[in-house]
Amino acid sequence: DAFLLANHGVTTVGRTLEEALFRMETVEHGARILLVARQLGRVNELPSPSVAALRLARAELRGRR
């Protein structure tokens, strides 16, 4: 739902303008977190199985699978 375009920035989509705006703000918040984390030291990425488990948990909380 968010696209990072090289040399052009970010584009987000949603069912409504408000949803697209929320997604843009989410991307920006994540970028700020990543910037500060890198300034503080090494950033450790989650392994793929952990990311998959988080996505599954999010889908279950939203009531879809």
mmCIF file of the N, C-alpha and C atoms, coordinates in Angstrom:
data_MODEL
# 
_entry.id   MODEL 
# 
loop_
_atom_site.group_PDB 
_atom_site.id 
_atom_site.type_symbol 
_atom_site.label_atom_id 
_atom_site.label_alt_id 
_atom_site.label_comp_id 
_atom_site.label_asym_id 
_atom_site.label_entity_id 
_atom_site.label_seq_id 
_atom_site.pdbx_PDB_ins_code 
_atom_site.Cartn_x 
_atom_site.Cartn_y 
_atom_site.Cartn_z 
_atom_site.occupancy 
_atom_site.B_iso_or_equiv 
_atom_site.pdbx_formal_charge 
_atom_site.auth_seq_id 
_atom_site.auth_comp_id 
_atom_site.auth_asym_id 
_atom_site.auth_atom_id 
_atom_site.pdbx_PDB_model_num 
ATOM 1   N N  . ASP A 1 1  ? 0.813   -1.198  0.000  1.00 0.00 ? 1  ASP A N  1 
ATOM 2   C CA . ASP A 1 1  ? 0.000   0.000   0.000  1.00 0.00 ? 1  ASP A CA 1 
ATOM 3   C C  . ASP A 1 1  ? 0.854   1.258   0.000  1.00 0.00 ? 1  ASP A C  1 
ATOM 4   N N  . ALA A 1 2  ? 2.176   1.093   0.123  1.00 0.00 ? 2  ALA A N  1 
ATOM 5   C CA . ALA A 1 2  ? 3.105   2.215   0.051  1.00 0.00 ? 2  ALA A CA 1 
ATOM 6   C C  . ALA A 1 2  ? 4.228   1.830   -0.906 1.00 0.00 ? 2  ALA A C  1 
ATOM 7   N N  . PHE A 1 3  ? 4.614   2.774   -1.745 1.00 0.00 ? 3  PHE A N  1 
ATOM 8   C CA . PHE A 1 3  ? 5.644   2.526   -2.744 1.00 0.00 ? 3  PHE A CA 1 
ATOM 9   C C  . PHE A 1 3  ? 6.764   3.533   -2.571 1.00 0.00 ? 3  PHE A C  1 
ATOM 10  N N  . LEU A 1 4  ? 7.981   3.033   -2.402 1.00 0.00 ? 4  LEU A N  1 
ATOM 11  C CA . LEU A 1 4  ? 9.158   3.892   -2.340 1.00 0.00 ? 4  LEU A CA 1 
ATOM 12  C C  . LEU A 1 4  ? 9.711   4.007   -3.757 1.00 0.00 ? 4  LEU A C  1 
ATOM 13  N N  . LEU A 1 5  ? 9.708   5.211   -4.305 1.00 0.00 ? 5  LEU A N  1 
ATOM 14  C CA . LEU A 1 5  ? 10.152  5.425   -5.669 1.00 0.00 ? 5  LEU A CA 1 
ATOM 15  C C  . LEU A 1 5  ? 11.535  6.075   -5.657 1.00 0.00 ? 5  LEU A C  1 
ATOM 16  N N  . ALA A 1 6  ? 12.500  5.393   -6.236 1.00 0.00 ? 6  ALA A N  1 
ATOM 17  C CA . ALA A 1 6  ? 13.872  5.908   -6.252 1.00 0.00 ? 6  ALA A CA 1 
ATOM 18  C C  . ALA A 1 6  ? 13.901  7.315   -6.841 1.00 0.00 ? 6  ALA A C  1 
ATOM 19  N N  . ASN A 1 7  ? 14.511  8.230   -6.131 1.00 0.00 ? 7  ASN A N  1 
ATOM 20  C CA . ASN A 1 7  ? 14.667  9.628   -6.537 1.00 0.00 ? 7  ASN A CA 1 
ATOM 21  C C  . ASN A 1 7  ? 13.354  10.397  -6.667 1.00 0.00 ? 7  ASN A C  1 
ATOM 22  N N  . HIS A 1 8  ? 12.250  9.836   -6.166 1.00 0.00 ? 8  HIS A N  1 
ATOM 23  C CA . HIS A 1 8  ? 10.961  10.518  -6.294 1.00 0.00 ? 8  HIS A CA 1 
ATOM 24  C C  . HIS A 1 8  ? 10.158  10.562  -4.998 1.00 0.00 ? 8  HIS A C  1 
ATOM 25  N N  . GLY A 1 9  ? 10.527  9.795   -3.996 1.00 0.00 ? 9  GLY A N  1 
ATOM 26  C CA . GLY A 1 9  ? 9.794   9.823   -2.737 1.00 0.00 ? 9  GLY A CA 1 
ATOM 27  C C  . GLY A 1 9  ? 8.875   8.632   -2.561 1.00 0.00 ? 9  GLY A C  1 
ATOM 28  N N  . VAL A 1 10 ? 7.768   8.885   -1.892 1.00 0.00 ? 10 VAL A N  1 
ATOM 29  C CA . VAL A 1 10 ? 6.841   7.826   -1.511 1.00 0.00 ? 10 VAL A CA 1 
ATOM 30  C C  . VAL A 1 10 ? 5.470   8.117   -2.088 1.00 0.00 ? 10 VAL A C  1 
ATOM 31  N N  . THR A 1 11 ? 4.770   7.050   -2.477 1.00 0.00 ? 11 THR A N  1 
ATOM 32  C CA . THR A 1 11 ? 3.377   7.132   -2.876 1.00 0.00 ? 11 THR A CA 1 
ATOM 33  C C  . THR A 1 11 ? 2.611   6.108   -2.057 1.00 0.00 ? 11 THR A C  1 
ATOM 34  N N  . THR A 1 12 ? 1.449   6.493   -1.547 1.00 0.00 ? 12 THR A N  1 
ATOM 35  C CA . THR A 1 12 ? 0.600   5.554   -0.820 1.00 0.00 ? 12 THR A CA 1 
ATOM 36  C C  . THR A 1 12 ? -0.781  5.553   -1.455 1.00 0.00 ? 12 THR A C  1 
ATOM 37  N N  . VAL A 1 13 ? -1.496  4.451   -1.255 1.00 0.00 ? 13 VAL A N  1 
ATOM 38  C CA . VAL A 1 13 ? -2.867  4.325   -1.756 1.00 0.00 ? 13 VAL A CA 1 
ATOM 39  C C  . VAL A 1 13 ? -3.753  3.824   -0.632 1.00 0.00 ? 13 VAL A C  1 
ATOM 40  N N  . GLY A 1 14 ? -5.028  4.067   -0.760 1.00 0.00 ? 14 GLY A N  1 
ATOM 41  C CA . GLY A 1 14 ? -5.992  3.598   0.219  1.00 0.00 ? 14 GLY A CA 1 
ATOM 42  C C  . GLY A 1 14 ? -7.395  3.688   -0.353 1.00 0.00 ? 14 GLY A C  1 
ATOM 43  N N  . ARG A 1 15 ? -8.350  3.102   0.350  1.00 0.00 ? 15 ARG A N  1 
ATOM 44  C CA . ARG A 1 15 ? -9.743  3.166   -0.087 1.00 0.00 ? 15 ARG A CA 1 
ATOM 45  C C  . ARG A 1 15 ? -10.283 4.584   0.004  1.00 0.00 ? 15 ARG A C  1 
ATOM 46  N N  . THR A 1 16 ? -9.711  5.375   0.917  1.00 0.00 ? 16 THR A N  1 
ATOM 47  C CA . THR A 1 16 ? -10.109 6.774   1.070  1.00 0.00 ? 16 THR A CA 1 
ATOM 48  C C  . THR A 1 16 ? -8.844  7.616   1.131  1.00 0.00 ? 16 THR A C  1 
ATOM 49  N N  . LEU A 1 17 ? -9.033  8.909   0.986  1.00 0.00 ? 17 LEU A N  1 
ATOM 50  C CA . LEU A 1 17 ? -7.902  9.824   1.097  1.00 0.00 ? 17 LEU A CA 1 
ATOM 51  C C  . LEU A 1 17 ? -7.307  9.764   2.502  1.00 0.00 ? 17 LEU A C  1 
ATOM 52  N N  . GLU A 1 18 ? -8.161  9.657   3.505  1.00 0.00 ? 18 GLU A N  1 
ATOM 53  C CA . GLU A 1 18 ? -7.691  9.578   4.887  1.00 0.00 ? 18 GLU A CA 1 
ATOM 54  C C  . GLU A 1 18 ? -6.838  8.331   5.118  1.00 0.00 ? 18 GLU A C  1 
ATOM 55  N N  . GLU A 1 19 ? -7.252  7.206   4.525  1.00 0.00 ? 19 GLU A N  1 
ATOM 56  C CA . GLU A 1 19 ? -6.477  5.972   4.671  1.00 0.00 ? 19 GLU A CA 1 
ATOM 57  C C  . GLU A 1 19 ? -5.112  6.112   3.999  1.00 0.00 ? 19 GLU A C  1 
ATOM 58  N N  . ALA A 1 20 ? -5.063  6.703   2.825  1.00 0.00 ? 20 ALA A N  1 
ATOM 59  C CA . ALA A 1 20 ? -3.786  6.932   2.140  1.00 0.00 ? 20 ALA A CA 1 
ATOM 60  C C  . ALA A 1 20 ? -2.894  7.868   2.959  1.00 0.00 ? 20 ALA A C  1 
ATOM 61  N N  . LEU A 1 21 ? -3.487  8.905   3.550  1.00 0.00 ? 21 LEU A N  1 
ATOM 62  C CA . LEU A 1 21 ? -2.733  9.828   4.391  1.00 0.00 ? 21 LEU A CA 1 
ATOM 63  C C  . LEU A 1 21 ? -2.175  9.115   5.618  1.00 0.00 ? 21 LEU A C  1 
ATOM 64  N N  . PHE A 1 22 ? -2.994  8.291   6.258  1.00 0.00 ? 22 PHE A N  1 
ATOM 65  C CA . PHE A 1 22 ? -2.528  7.529   7.428  1.00 0.00 ? 22 PHE A CA 1 
ATOM 66  C C  . PHE A 1 22 ? -1.354  6.641   7.055  1.00 0.00 ? 22 PHE A C  1 
ATOM 67  N N  . ARG A 1 23 ? -1.429  6.004   5.897  1.00 0.00 ? 23 ARG A N  1 
ATOM 68  C CA . ARG A 1 23 ? -0.327  5.138   5.457  1.00 0.00 ? 23 ARG A CA 1 
ATOM 69  C C  . ARG A 1 23 ? 0.936   5.950   5.193  1.00 0.00 ? 23 ARG A C  1 
ATOM 70  N N  . MET A 1 24 ? 0.776   7.153   4.635  1.00 0.00 ? 24 MET A N  1 
ATOM 71  C CA . MET A 1 24 ? 1.941   8.017   4.407  1.00 0.00 ? 24 MET A CA 1 
ATOM 72  C C  . MET A 1 24 ? 2.573   8.400   5.739  1.00 0.00 ? 24 MET A C  1 
ATOM 73  N N  . GLU A 1 25 ? 1.745   8.764   6.699  1.00 0.00 ? 25 GLU A N  1 
ATOM 74  C CA . GLU A 1 25 ? 2.271   9.126   8.014  1.00 0.00 ? 25 GLU A CA 1 
ATOM 75  C C  . GLU A 1 25 ? 2.956   7.934   8.678  1.00 0.00 ? 25 GLU A C  1 
ATOM 76  N N  . THR A 1 26 ? 2.448   6.739   8.447  1.00 0.00 ? 26 THR A N  1 
ATOM 77  C CA . THR A 1 26 ? 3.064   5.531   8.988  1.00 0.00 ? 26 THR A CA 1 
ATOM 78  C C  . THR A 1 26 ? 4.442   5.304   8.374  1.00 0.00 ? 26 THR A C  1 
ATOM 79  N N  . VAL A 1 27 ? 4.556   5.494   7.063  1.00 0.00 ? 27 VAL A N  1 
ATOM 80  C CA . VAL A 1 27 ? 5.855   5.355   6.387  1.00 0.00 ? 27 VAL A CA 1 
ATOM 81  C C  . VAL A 1 27 ? 6.840   6.385   6.936  1.00 0.00 ? 27 VAL A C  1 
ATOM 82  N N  . GLU A 1 28 ? 6.396   7.631   7.075  1.00 0.00 ? 28 GLU A N  1 
ATOM 83  C CA . GLU A 1 28 ? 7.273   8.681   7.584  1.00 0.00 ? 28 GLU A CA 1 
ATOM 84  C C  . GLU A 1 28 ? 7.719   8.393   9.020  1.00 0.00 ? 28 GLU A C  1 
ATOM 85  N N  . HIS A 1 29 ? 6.806   7.896   9.836  1.00 0.00 ? 29 HIS A N  1 
ATOM 86  C CA . HIS A 1 29 ? 7.154   7.558   11.221 1.00 0.00 ? 29 HIS A CA 1 
ATOM 87  C C  . HIS A 1 29 ? 8.204   6.443   11.247 1.00 0.00 ? 29 HIS A C  1 
ATOM 88  N N  . GLY A 1 30 ? 7.997   5.425   10.419 1.00 0.00 ? 30 GLY A N  1 
ATOM 89  C CA . GLY A 1 30 ? 8.971   4.339   10.341 1.00 0.00 ? 30 GLY A CA 1 
ATOM 90  C C  . GLY A 1 30 ? 10.329  4.815   9.868  1.00 0.00 ? 30 GLY A C  1 
ATOM 91  N N  . ALA A 1 31 ? 10.335  5.751   8.917  1.00 0.00 ? 31 ALA A N  1 
ATOM 92  C CA . ALA A 1 31 ? 11.603  6.303   8.414  1.00 0.00 ? 31 ALA A CA 1 
ATOM 93  C C  . ALA A 1 31 ? 12.335  7.066   9.508  1.00 0.00 ? 31 ALA A C  1 
ATOM 94  N N  . ARG A 1 32 ? 11.593  7.815   10.315 1.00 0.00 ? 32 ARG A N  1 
ATOM 95  C CA . ARG A 1 32 ? 12.227  8.542   11.428 1.00 0.00 ? 32 ARG A CA 1 
ATOM 96  C C  . ARG A 1 32 ? 12.824  7.575   12.443 1.00 0.00 ? 32 ARG A C  1 
ATOM 97  N N  . ILE A 1 33 ? 12.085  6.524   12.739 1.00 0.00 ? 33 ILE A N  1 
ATOM 98  C CA . ILE A 1 33 ? 12.585  5.513   13.682 1.00 0.00 ? 33 ILE A CA 1 
ATOM 99  C C  . ILE A 1 33 ? 13.870  4.883   13.152 1.00 0.00 ? 33 ILE A C  1 
ATOM 100 N N  . LEU A 1 34 ? 13.874  4.524   11.867 1.00 0.00 ? 34 LEU A N  1 
ATOM 101 C CA . LEU A 1 34 ? 15.052  3.909   11.264 1.00 0.00 ? 34 LEU A CA 1 
ATOM 102 C C  . LEU A 1 34 ? 16.240  4.869   11.267 1.00 0.00 ? 34 LEU A C  1 
ATOM 103 N N  . LEU A 1 35 ? 15.994  6.141   10.966 1.00 0.00 ? 35 LEU A N  1 
ATOM 104 C CA . LEU A 1 35 ? 17.065  7.141   10.982 1.00 0.00 ? 35 LEU A CA 1 
ATOM 105 C C  . LEU A 1 35 ? 17.701  7.242   12.363 1.00 0.00 ? 35 LEU A C  1 
ATOM 106 N N  . VAL A 1 36 ? 16.881  7.362   13.401 1.00 0.00 ? 36 VAL A N  1 
ATOM 107 C CA . VAL A 1 36 ? 17.416  7.480   14.760 1.00 0.00 ? 36 VAL A CA 1 
ATOM 108 C C  . VAL A 1 36 ? 18.133  6.199   15.165 1.00 0.00 ? 36 VAL A C  1 
ATOM 109 N N  . ALA A 1 37 ? 17.572  5.050   14.814 1.00 0.00 ? 37 ALA A N  1 
ATOM 110 C CA . ALA A 1 37 ? 18.211  3.778   15.153 1.00 0.00 ? 37 ALA A CA 1 
ATOM 111 C C  . ALA A 1 37 ? 19.592  3.678   14.509 1.00 0.00 ? 37 ALA A C  1 
ATOM 112 N N  . ARG A 1 38 ? 19.702  4.094   13.249 1.00 0.00 ? 38 ARG A N  1 
ATOM 113 C CA . ARG A 1 38 ? 21.006  4.062   12.571 1.00 0.00 ? 38 ARG A CA 1 
ATOM 114 C C  . ARG A 1 38 ? 21.990  5.043   13.195 1.00 0.00 ? 38 ARG A C  1 
ATOM 115 N N  . GLN A 1 39 ? 21.495  6.179   13.646 1.00 0.00 ? 39 GLN A N  1 
ATOM 116 C CA . GLN A 1 39 ? 22.372  7.153   14.294 1.00 0.00 ? 39 GLN A CA 1 
ATOM 117 C C  . GLN A 1 39 ? 22.889  6.626   15.629 1.00 0.00 ? 39 GLN A C  1 
ATOM 118 N N  . LEU A 1 40 ? 22.090  5.799   16.280 1.00 0.00 ? 40 LEU A N  1 
ATOM 119 C CA . LEU A 1 40 ? 22.486  5.251   17.578 1.00 0.00 ? 40 LEU A CA 1 
ATOM 120 C C  . LEU A 1 40 ? 23.391  4.031   17.460 1.00 0.00 ? 40 LEU A C  1 
ATOM 121 N N  . GLY A 1 41 ? 23.439  3.419   16.291 1.00 0.00 ? 41 GLY A N  1 
ATOM 122 C CA . GLY A 1 41 ? 24.278  2.235   16.123 1.00 0.00 ? 41 GLY A CA 1 
ATOM 123 C C  . GLY A 1 41 ? 23.717  1.294   15.076 1.00 0.00 ? 41 GLY A C  1 
ATOM 124 N N  . ARG A 1 42 ? 24.028  0.045   15.228 1.00 0.00 ? 42 ARG A N  1 
ATOM 125 C CA . ARG A 1 42 ? 23.639  -0.976  14.260 1.00 0.00 ? 42 ARG A CA 1 
ATOM 126 C C  . ARG A 1 42 ? 22.143  -1.281  14.346 1.00 0.00 ? 42 ARG A C  1 
ATOM 127 N N  . VAL A 1 43 ? 21.524  -1.465  13.178 1.00 0.00 ? 43 VAL A N  1 
ATOM 128 C CA . VAL A 1 43 ? 20.116  -1.835  13.102 1.00 0.00 ? 43 VAL A CA 1 
ATOM 129 C C  . VAL A 1 43 ? 20.039  -3.317  12.765 1.00 0.00 ? 43 VAL A C  1 
ATOM 130 N N  . ASN A 1 44 ? 19.327  -4.076  13.576 1.00 0.00 ? 44 ASN A N  1 
ATOM 131 C CA . ASN A 1 44 ? 19.164  -5.507  13.342 1.00 0.00 ? 44 ASN A CA 1 
ATOM 132 C C  . ASN A 1 44 ? 17.803  -5.771  12.717 1.00 0.00 ? 44 ASN A C  1 
ATOM 133 N N  . GLU A 1 45 ? 17.797  -6.389  11.543 1.00 0.00 ? 45 GLU A N  1 
ATOM 134 C CA . GLU A 1 45 ? 16.546  -6.718  10.869 1.00 0.00 ? 45 GLU A CA 1 
ATOM 135 C C  . GLU A 1 45 ? 15.943  -7.980  11.464 1.00 0.00 ? 45 GLU A C  1 
ATOM 136 N N  . LEU A 1 46 ? 14.612  -8.032  11.453 1.00 0.00 ? 46 LEU A N  1 
ATOM 137 C CA . LEU A 1 46 ? 13.932  -9.244  11.912 1.00 0.00 ? 46 LEU A CA 1 
ATOM 138 C C  . LEU A 1 46 ? 14.105  -10.331 10.865 1.00 0.00 ? 46 LEU A C  1 
ATOM 139 N N  . PRO A 1 47 ? 14.297  -11.572 11.294 1.00 0.00 ? 47 PRO A N  1 
ATOM 140 C CA . PRO A 1 47 ? 14.366  -12.664 10.324 1.00 0.00 ? 47 PRO A CA 1 
ATOM 141 C C  . PRO A 1 47 ? 13.006  -12.878 9.652  1.00 0.00 ? 47 PRO A C  1 
ATOM 142 N N  . SER A 1 48 ? 13.022  -13.425 8.452  1.00 0.00 ? 48 SER A N  1 
ATOM 143 C CA . SER A 1 48 ? 11.796  -13.633 7.678  1.00 0.00 ? 48 SER A CA 1 
ATOM 144 C C  . SER A 1 48 ? 10.702  -14.366 8.439  1.00 0.00 ? 48 SER A C  1 
ATOM 145 N N  . PRO A 1 49 ? 11.009  -15.444 9.188  1.00 0.00 ? 49 PRO A N  1 
ATOM 146 C CA . PRO A 1 49 ? 9.936   -16.123 9.925  1.00 0.00 ? 49 PRO A CA 1 
ATOM 147 C C  . PRO A 1 49 ? 9.256   -15.215 10.954 1.00 0.00 ? 49 PRO A C  1 
ATOM 148 N N  . SER A 1 50 ? 10.006  -14.329 11.564 1.00 0.00 ? 50 SER A N  1 
ATOM 149 C CA . SER A 1 50 ? 9.418   -13.396 12.532 1.00 0.00 ? 50 SER A CA 1 
ATOM 150 C C  . SER A 1 50 ? 8.512   -12.386 11.840 1.00 0.00 ? 50 SER A C  1 
ATOM 151 N N  . VAL A 1 51 ? 8.928   -11.918 10.674 1.00 0.00 ? 51 VAL A N  1 
ATOM 152 C CA . VAL A 1 51 ? 8.100   -10.973 9.910  1.00 0.00 ? 51 VAL A CA 1 
ATOM 153 C C  . VAL A 1 51 ? 6.803   -11.665 9.482  1.00 0.00 ? 51 VAL A C  1 
ATOM 154 N N  . ALA A 1 52 ? 6.907   -12.908 9.026  1.00 0.00 ? 52 ALA A N  1 
ATOM 155 C CA . ALA A 1 52 ? 5.718   -13.659 8.618  1.00 0.00 ? 52 ALA A CA 1 
ATOM 156 C C  . ALA A 1 52 ? 4.763   -13.851 9.795  1.00 0.00 ? 52 ALA A C  1 
ATOM 157 N N  . ALA A 1 53 ? 5.293   -14.138 10.963 1.00 0.00 ? 53 ALA A N  1 
ATOM 158 C CA . ALA A 1 53 ? 4.453   -14.324 12.150 1.00 0.00 ? 53 ALA A CA 1 
ATOM 159 C C  . ALA A 1 53 ? 3.747   -13.023 12.528 1.00 0.00 ? 53 ALA A C  1 
ATOM 160 N N  . LEU A 1 54 ? 4.443   -11.894 12.410 1.00 0.00 ? 54 LEU A N  1 
ATOM 161 C CA . LEU A 1 54 ? 3.820   -10.601 12.710 1.00 0.00 ? 54 LEU A CA 1 
ATOM 162 C C  . LEU A 1 54 ? 2.713   -10.271 11.714 1.00 0.00 ? 54 LEU A C  1 
ATOM 163 N N  . ARG A 1 55 ? 2.948   -10.561 10.447 1.00 0.00 ? 55 ARG A N  1 
ATOM 164 C CA . ARG A 1 55 ? 1.913   -10.313 9.430  1.00 0.00 ? 55 ARG A CA 1 
ATOM 165 C C  . ARG A 1 55 ? 0.686   -11.180 9.673  1.00 0.00 ? 55 ARG A C  1 
ATOM 166 N N  . LEU A 1 56 ? 0.903   -12.414 10.045 1.00 0.00 ? 56 LEU A N  1 
ATOM 167 C CA . LEU A 1 56 ? -0.211  -13.310 10.342 1.00 0.00 ? 56 LEU A CA 1 
ATOM 168 C C  . LEU A 1 56 ? -0.996  -12.798 11.542 1.00 0.00 ? 56 LEU A C  1 
ATOM 169 N N  . ALA A 1 57 ? -0.300  -12.378 12.584 1.00 0.00 ? 57 ALA A N  1 
ATOM 170 C CA . ALA A 1 57 ? -0.962  -11.858 13.776 1.00 0.00 ? 57 ALA A CA 1 
ATOM 171 C C  . ALA A 1 57 ? -1.771  -10.601 13.443 1.00 0.00 ? 57 ALA A C  1 
ATOM 172 N N  . ARG A 1 58 ? -1.219  -9.728  12.609 1.00 0.00 ? 58 ARG A N  1 
ATOM 173 C CA . ARG A 1 58 ? -1.944  -8.514  12.210 1.00 0.00 ? 58 ARG A CA 1 
ATOM 174 C C  . ARG A 1 58 ? -3.200  -8.870  11.428 1.00 0.00 ? 58 ARG A C  1 
ATOM 175 N N  . ALA A 1 59 ? -3.076  -9.815  10.502 1.00 0.00 ? 59 ALA A N  1 
ATOM 176 C CA . ALA A 1 59 ? -4.237  -10.233 9.713  1.00 0.00 ? 59 ALA A CA 1 
ATOM 177 C C  . ALA A 1 59 ? -5.320  -10.836 10.604 1.00 0.00 ? 59 ALA A C  1 
ATOM 178 N N  . GLU A 1 60 ? -4.917  -11.618 11.599 1.00 0.00 ? 60 GLU A N  1 
ATOM 179 C CA . GLU A 1 60 ? -5.888  -12.219 12.509 1.00 0.00 ? 60 GLU A CA 1 
ATOM 180 C C  . GLU A 1 60 ? -6.581  -11.154 13.352 1.00 0.00 ? 60 GLU A C  1 
ATOM 181 N N  . LEU A 1 61 ? -5.840  -10.122 13.752 1.00 0.00 ? 61 LEU A N  1 
ATOM 182 C CA . LEU A 1 61 ? -6.445  -9.037  14.532 1.00 0.00 ? 61 LEU A CA 1 
ATOM 183 C C  . LEU A 1 61 ? -7.437  -8.243  13.688 1.00 0.00 ? 61 LEU A C  1 
ATOM 184 N N  . ARG A 1 62 ? -7.182  -8.163  12.406 1.00 0.00 ? 62 ARG A N  1 
ATOM 185 C CA . ARG A 1 62 ? -8.082  -7.440  11.513 1.00 0.00 ? 62 ARG A CA 1 
ATOM 186 C C  . ARG A 1 62 ? -9.267  -8.295  11.092 1.00 0.00 ? 62 ARG A C  1 
ATOM 187 N N  . GLY A 1 63 ? -9.266  -9.569  11.471 1.00 0.00 ? 63 GLY A N  1 
ATOM 188 C CA . GLY A 1 63 ? -10.384 -10.420 11.155 1.00 0.00 ? 63 GLY A CA 1 
ATOM 189 C C  . GLY A 1 63 ? -10.348 -11.047 9.769  1.00 0.00 ? 63 GLY A C  1 
ATOM 190 N N  . ARG A 1 64 ? -9.198  -10.995 9.135  1.00 0.00 ? 64 ARG A N  1 
ATOM 191 C CA . ARG A 1 64 ? -9.063  -11.666 7.849  1.00 0.00 ? 64 ARG A CA 1 
ATOM 192 C C  . ARG A 1 64 ? -7.793  -12.475 7.842  1.00 0.00 ? 64 ARG A C  1 
ATOM 193 N N  . ARG A 1 65 ? -7.773  -13.457 7.036  1.00 0.00 ? 65 ARG A N  1 
ATOM 194 C CA . ARG A 1 65 ? -6.618  -14.355 7.016  1.00 0.00 ? 65 ARG A CA 1 
ATOM 195 C C  . ARG A 1 65 ? -6.173  -14.678 5.630  1.00 0.00 ? 65 ARG A C  1 
# 
